[in-house]
Amino acid sequence: MKTLVIIIHPTFENSVINKRWIEELNQYPDQYTLHNLYTLYPDEKIDVEKEQQLIESHDIIVFQFPFYWFNCPPLLKKWLDEVLTYGWAYGSTSGYKMANKKIALAISAGINKEDYSANGRYKYTLEQLTASFEVTFDYIKADYQPLFAFYGAEHDASPERIEKSTEDYISFLKSL
């Protein structure tokens, strides 16, 4: 079964890290289904039924996005609000279509890792700042996995670090 990687990057054409990750994933079409929300829905009108069918056809789902303003891009929030419907994702005997599916986040963060700590500039870890995702996916009975992150994109996005993160990302995906 392929892993579904849902890409949510509003300015993908300007991306360095997410673009490199996707270039690498494109080399393994038999292992990964790549699904770019901003490309598919430039008007942000989400085809809920299509999205639900895509989710149902995969056992591992990864949401890949840049982390800014301490949150996800707005289209991911809209996707969660519209796709995770009552009777499909939760709340009825026929719901919970995402139950037991492995769910993970793959995040590129501009800030250095040490700034995401109790003693750091932003006082919270990335795991704490993304806790709402964990709660959401727990609520719909999905199997939430630890996140993958590239830290410091604004400070050190050297080709060497990006290549190392790409290797690490592939290893992370294979471990799910």
SVG drawing of the C-alpha trace seen along z (x, -y; Angstrom):
<svg xmlns="http://www.w3.org/2000/svg" viewBox="-24 -35 51 37">
<polyline fill="none" stroke="black" stroke-width="0.4" points="0.0,0.0 1.3,-3.4 1.8,-6.3 -0.3,-9.3 1.7,-12.6 -0.6,-15.6 1.4,-18.6 0.1,-21.9 2.4,-24.7 0.8,-28.0 4.0,-29.1 5.5,-25.8 7.3,-27.4 9.4,-29.4 10.0,-26.4 13.5,-25.0 13.0,-22.2 9.5,-21.0 10.3,-21.1 13.4,-19.0 11.5,-16.5 8.9,-16.1 11.6,-15.8 12.9,-12.8 9.5,-11.3 8.8,-11.5 11.5,-9.0 9.4,-6.4 6.0,-6.5 5.2,-2.9 5.6,-3.9 4.1,-7.4 1.0,-9.1 1.7,-12.9 -1.3,-15.1 -0.7,-18.9 -3.7,-20.7 -2.8,-24.2 -2.3,-22.9 -5.5,-21.0 -7.6,-23.6 -6.3,-27.1 -9.8,-28.4 -9.8,-26.5 -13.0,-24.7 -12.3,-21.2 -13.8,-18.2 -14.7,-16.5 -15.9,-13.2 -12.7,-12.9 -10.5,-13.6 -12.4,-11.1 -12.0,-8.4 -8.3,-9.2 -7.9,-8.9 -9.8,-5.6 -7.5,-4.1 -4.3,-4.7 -3.3,-3.3 -0.5,-5.9 -1.2,-9.6 1.5,-12.3 0.6,-16.0 3.7,-18.0 3.7,-21.7 5.8,-24.7 5.1,-25.9 4.6,-29.7 2.8,-31.9 3.0,-28.9 0.5,-26.9 -0.3,-25.2 -1.2,-26.9 -4.9,-27.9 -5.9,-25.4 -5.0,-22.5 -7.3,-23.9 -10.0,-24.3 -9.3,-20.7 -9.6,-19.4 -12.9,-21.3 -14.5,-20.1 -13.1,-16.6 -13.4,-15.3 -17.1,-15.2 -19.6,-13.7 -20.6,-10.3 -17.4,-9.8 -14.5,-10.7 -16.3,-10.5 -19.6,-10.3 -21.6,-7.4 -21.3,-3.7 -20.5,-4.0 -17.9,-6.8 -14.3,-6.6 -13.1,-5.9 -9.6,-7.1 -9.5,-4.8 -6.2,-3.0 -4.7,-4.8 -1.2,-6.1 -1.1,-9.9 2.0,-12.0 3.2,-15.6 6.3,-16.5 7.1,-20.2 9.6,-22.6 10.2,-25.3 12.1,-28.5 13.1,-28.8 15.9,-26.9 15.1,-23.9 16.5,-25.5 14.0,-28.4 11.2,-25.9 11.8,-25.0 10.7,-26.0 13.8,-28.1 13.8,-29.2 12.5,-32.3 9.0,-30.8 8.6,-28.9 7.1,-25.8 8.3,-22.8 7.0,-22.1 5.3,-19.1 3.4,-21.3 2.5,-23.8 1.1,-21.0 -0.8,-19.3 -4.1,-20.2 -3.3,-17.9 -2.6,-15.1 -5.9,-15.7 -7.8,-15.9 -6.4,-12.7 -6.9,-10.9 -10.5,-12.1 -11.1,-10.3 -9.3,-7.2 -6.3,-7.6 -2.9,-6.4 -1.0,-9.6 2.8,-9.3 5.6,-11.6 6.3,-14.4 9.2,-14.9 10.7,-18.4 13.4,-20.4 14.3,-23.3 16.1,-26.5 15.1,-27.0 15.5,-30.7 19.0,-30.4 20.7,-27.4 19.2,-25.8 22.5,-24.8 22.4,-22.2 24.1,-19.7 21.5,-20.1 18.7,-19.9 20.1,-16.7 20.6,-15.2 17.0,-16.1 15.8,-14.5 17.5,-11.2 16.1,-11.5 12.6,-12.2 12.7,-9.1 13.8,-7.0 11.0,-8.6 8.4,-7.7 9.7,-4.1 9.5,-3.8 5.7,-4.6"/>
</svg>
